[in-house]
Amino acid sequence: MKRFIVIILTIIMSFSTLGFAQSEAGSIFLLIAPSARAGGMGEAHVGLADDAYASYWNPAGLGFLEGTELALMHVNWLPNLADDMAYDFFAARRSIPNIGTVGGHLIYLNLGEQTRTDEVGTPLGEFSSYMFAFNLSYSTKLNERSAFGINAKVFHQHLTDQGAGSEEGKGSSTDFGFDLGYMKKEFILPRMTMGLTITNIGPKVSFIDAAQADPQPTNFTLGLNYNVVNTEYNKLTLVWDVNKLLVASYPDMDWDGDGIIGGYDEDGNATNGGYNKDGKQETAHTDPLWKAIFTSWFDDWTLGGDIDRAPSGNLSDGIIGGYDWIDNNGNGKIDADEGEMVESEGGKYNEYGQKEVGSGDERTIKNELRQFEHNFGLEYWYANVFAIRLGYIYDYEGKIHNPTMGIGLRYGGYGFDFSYTFGEAGHPLENTMRFSLNWAF
């Protein structure tokens, strides 16, 4: 059954943006971007957030809106990978004089049917998986040019109704979190708006085994929105969001340089524990939220020591190095399969030919900068009736480099939006189409 849970999570991670660090966090479905309008602009919307979807993108944007609005989006979820998955999003907002704007949204992700297996892979029947989140929003103006917003959310994830074999607990969880948003108009330039959000702030999320809990995908976003043209019949807006996941995650690393991973407990007693003699955890772990908000900005650059590696990238033997490379065939390349790795005390390599000793020193600020995701977009409106949108999603670590396009229609308070995300053949985002509706009154 674990195999099918991994498949489900892989699908979610493939579709949502911020792929650079999604394997470090849980509840990744909270990062799936709603609104076909935003989808057409490369999923850049934090600095814009001027409709009911603001309850997701930046609750502070609600503070500048008047009246009432309803919004709805439905997507056949990743049809290239499965034919029974769907994503639904419903949002509403209403302004209240002298109080502010209240709103919220509901997310439902249907993951379809999966096959239950035992620990050796024997089929045991079918089960369904789904996830949903309920969010309440409040926003108010701080002055005529700035606003603050907050979200409170409860979300439930149901991967399966029971574990397999010795697994503890059930494959479901119910958790809570918060979002904070800020928006400032006329930021630096008269036509520029700036938005800031920190989303998914809350306790860790666990499935099956609480000891393997993962942090929520706490995310920081800076968004800028610039009105290049703003006349009666023509409006052209450029938008840019930059995202950073505030999750500090470390693989098995030799922090104290003694050549082994762990070997002590938290109090420095010699055991088979995952800590070094100084009480620092060396086995794979993540920082708690209060600490990760700070350490996530340089954990991939300066924190940690030599890395315990293996070909699959997720296995380790607890020993750092121990082998030297002997270039028997003189081709200048490490050929571990040809017996060129020789055991040697103090050797820099592992038996697979991967450098471990000194690997922590080779990390640079480039490793950290690659953790940022960038979303670019533009939107052109003619007479506030018809819109054309273009965008681009750039995520180095997540291997997402996807152009987007979209169109929009508005008439009498009713709105319709469509977006299309391009992708290479076989990419999970290939041919992704989104449709959304809204009604303002």
N, C-alpha and C positions, 0 to 999 in steps of 0.2 A: 504493500500500500504506500510505503514511503515514496516509491518510484513515481506514483501518480500525483502525489502532493508536490513533488519536485517539478513535474511537468506543468502543473497548474501555475505554480509560482513563476516558473520560467516564462510562461506565456504572458503573465501580467507584467513582468519586468521588461519583456521585449516590447510591449506596446507603449507603456508609460514612458515619459521622458525621465531625465535624471538617471539614465541607465548606468552612469559612471560608478555609482556606489549602492545600487539597490540591493545587492546581495548582502550588504551590511545591515539592513534594516528590515523590519516587518511591516505589515499593513500597507504594502506598496500600492494597493488599489486606490488609496487616498491621493495618489499623485496623478491619476489618470485625468487628463484635461477635458472638461466639458466645454460646450459652446462651439458650434460650427464656425461662428464668427472668429473666435480666437484661433481655432484650428487653421483657418485660412491665412492667418497672420503669423504662422510659425509658432503658435501657442505662446505668443507674447501679449500679455494682457494686464499685468500688475499695475503698470503706470496709466492704464486706460480705464478699465473697470467702471464703465458708465451705464450698465444695465443690470438686470436681476442676477446675472451670473457673477456679479461682483461679490456675492456672498461666498463664492468659492475662491475667486482670484485675489481680491483685496477688499475685505469688508469696509474699509475706510471709504471706498468709492460710493457706497450707499448713502453716505451723509450728504452728498451733493445732489441727490436725486429727489424729485418731487413725485407725488401721486402713487399709483399702485401698478405693479407689473407682475405677470406670470411668465414663466419660461419652461420649456420642455425640450429634451433631446433624447433620441433613441438611436442606438448604433448596433448593427449586427456585428458582434465582437469578433475580430480577426477571422473572417470567413476562410482565409487561406490555410488556417491551422485547425479550425473546428467549425462545425455547422450548427452547434446548439448553444452558442455563447452570445450574450447580449448585455449591453450597458444602457441603463436608463438614468436620467437626471431630471429632477424637477426642482424649480426654484421659485420663490416669491419674495416680494419686498413691498413695504408700505411706509410712507412718510407720515409722521405724527407731529403736528405743529407744537413747537416749544419743547419737544422731547427728543426728536431725532428720527432715525429710520430703523425699523425692525425688518427682519427678513430671515431667510434660511433656505436650506435645500435638503433634498433627499437623494441619495445615491443607491442604486441597486445593481449589482453585478452578478449575473447568472453564469456560472461556469459549466453548466450542463451536467451530463452524466459521466461518471468514471467507473472503472472496474476495481472492486476491492480484491486485494490479494493477501495471502499470508506472507510470512517472512521468507519463504522459499519461492514465492511467485505463483502459487496455486490460486486460480480465480475463486472468489467467494461470493460473487454477486455484484450488483450495481448499487451505486449511491450517488446522490446529487450534491453539488457544492455551490455555495453562493456567499456573497458578502453585501452588507448594506451599511450606510452611515446616515445619521440624522443630525442636522446642524442648525443651530439657532444663531442669528447675527444681530448685532446692534452697532449703530454708527451715529456719530454726532459731529457737527462742525466745531472746531476749536476757534475758528474765525472764518472770514469770508474766503480765505485761500487755503485752508488746511482742515483736515478731518482725521478722526481716529475711529477705528472699528475693532470689534472683538467677536470671535466665534466660540461657541461651546458645542462640542460634538460628542455623540455616543456612536460607536460602530461595532458591528458584530461580524465575525468571520466564521463560516462553517465549511471546513474542508471535508470532514467526515464525522460520523457520529461516534467513532471509537478508534482506539489505537490498535496496533497489531502486536501480537506476541507480548514482549516484556515492556512495551511502551506504556507510559503512565498517562492517565487523564484521557480527555476526549480531544478530537481534532477541531475544536471550536474555541472561540474566545469572545468576550465582550469587554470593551475598553472605552476610555474617554480621553479627550484631548482638547486643546485650545489653539486658536489662531489669533495673531495680533496683526493689525494693519495700520498704516499711516499713509496719507496722501497730501501732497502740497502742490498747489497750482502756482504758476508763474515762478517756477523754481529756476533760478539763475537767469533764464530768459523769459520774456513775457508770454511766449506761446508754449512753454515747456511745463510738463507736469511730471512729478516724481512720486513713485509709490514704493513703499517698503513693507515687506511681510515676513513674519516668522510663523510658520504653520506646523501643525501636528506636534504640539508641545504636550507631552504626557508620559505616563509610566511605560515600561517595557511591555511587549506583547508576547505571549507564549502560546504554542500549539503542542499538544500531546505531552510534552515534558517541560515543566516550569523552569527547570535548570537550564534549558536551552532558549530562554527568552531573548527576543531581539528588541532593540530600541525602535520606537516609532520613527518614521522618515521625516524627522524634524528638518525643515528646509528654510533657508534664508533666500529672499529674492529682492533684488533691486530692479525696478522698472522705470523706464523713461518714455515719455510720450511727447512728440513735438509736432505741432500743427504747421506744416510747411505752407499750405494754402488754406485760407478760411474766408471764403466769400459766400454770397447768397446761394450760388448754384454749384460751386466747386469747393470741395474740401479734400485735402491730402494730408494724411497723418503718418508719421514714422514712429515705430515702437521698437523697443529693445528691452529684453529681460535678461538678467544674468542670475543664475541659480547656484547655490552652494548647499549641499546636504550637510547639516550640522551633526554628523555622526562620525565619531572617531573610532576606527576599527583597526585592530592590529592582528597580523598572522602570528604563528609561532615565531618568537624572536628571542635571541640571546642578548638580553639587555645589559648584563654585567660582564660579558666577554669571557665567561669561564668555559665556553665550548659546549655546553649542554643546555637544554631547555628545562627549566624547573629544577626539581630535586629537593625542594623545601616547601614547608607550609607558610602561611601568612606571618607566623611568628618567628620564622627563621630556623625552625627545627628541621633537621635532615629527614626527609620522607620522600615518597614518590609524588609529592604535590607539584602543582604547576607554578610555584613561585621560586625566585632566587633567594639567596641568603639575606638580601636586603629587604625582603618582603614585597618585591615587585613581581606582578604576575607576568609570566613569560609565555604561557600558552595563549592561544588565540582568544581575544576578548574585545569588548567595546567599552569605552568610557561611559559612566553614567551621564545623564542629560546635563546636569549642572556643570559638569566638567567639559563635556564634548562641545558645548557652545563656544568654548575658547580653544580647546586643543584641536578641533576639527580643521582649523585654519592652517595648521602646520604639522599634523600628524603624519602626512605622507612625505614630509620633507625632512624634518629634524628629529622626530621622536622615534625611539627604538634602536635596536642594534642589528646584528647579523640575522639574516632571514633563513629559517629552516625550510628548504625547498624540496620539491619532488616533481616529476614530469607532469602529473595531473594538476599541480598547483594547489591541491588541498590535502596532501598527505605529508607526513613528517615522521622522522625516526627519533627525534629528540636530541640528535647529535649534530653539531655544527662542524662542517668540513670533514677532515679525516682522510682525504684522498689528494693525490697529486696527479697532474696530467703528464703523461709521457707520449710525445708525438712520434709514435713508431713509424708511421707511413710518411711523415714529413709534409703533410698537406696543410699544416697550419690551422687545422680545425680539430675540435674535441670530438672524438669518435668513441663515446663510452661503450657502445655495443661491440667495439673491436678490441676490447681489453686494454684501452689506453689509460684507464683510471687505476692507480696503484695506491693501496692503503699506505698512509703516511701520517705519523703523529704531527699535528699542526698543519696538515694540508688544507688548502683554501677551498677545495671542491668537495661535493658529495659524490657518491658512487655513480650518479647519472651525468656527471660532467658539468653540473651547475655550480657557479661560484656562490659560496655562502659566507666565508670569512671576508669581511670588508664590504659586503653587499649593502649594509646600512649606510656606510660612508659615501656610497656612490649616488645616493638620492640627492636631488637638487630641487630648487623652487619650481622647476618645470613639472616635476611630479605632482606638485600641489595645484599648479595652474590648470593642469589637465583635468582636474576634478570639477571644474566649473562647466556648467552648461549654458549656452547662449541661444537665445531665441530672437529672431529678427522678423519684422513685418512692416507692411505698408497697407494703407486702406484709402481708397479713393471713393468719395461719394458725389453723385450728381443729383442736385436738387433734393437732397435728403431722402431720395426714393430708391436709387439703385447704387450698389457698391461693388467694387472689384477689389480683391485682396490678393496679396502675394506674401510669402514668408519663407523662412529657412530655419531649420532646427540643427544646431551643431553641438554634438556631445562626443568629445574625443574618446573618453573611456567607454561609453556605452555603444560606440561605433554607430552612432546615429547622425547621418548627414543628409537630411531629407528636405527637399523643397516642398512648399505647400501652395495652394491657391484656393480661392473661394469667391463666392458672390453673395450678395444680400439684397433683399427687397423690403421696403417699408411703405405702408399705406394705411392711413386712418388708425394708427396705433398698433396695427398688426405687423409682424415681422417674420421673415423666412430667411434662413441662412443655410448655405451649403459649403462644404470644404472638402478638399481632396489632398491627400498626402502621398507624394511620390516615394518610391523606394526601389532599390535594386531587386532583381528577380530573386525570390525566395526570402526577402527580408520581411519580418512580421508586419512592418508598417506599409508594405506595398499595397497600393490600391485601397487605402483606408478612406472611406467616405462617411461624412457626418452630416446629419440634418438636424436643425433645431428651429424651434418656433418661440415667439414671444408676443405678449399682448400687454401694452401699456395703456392705462386709462386713469 
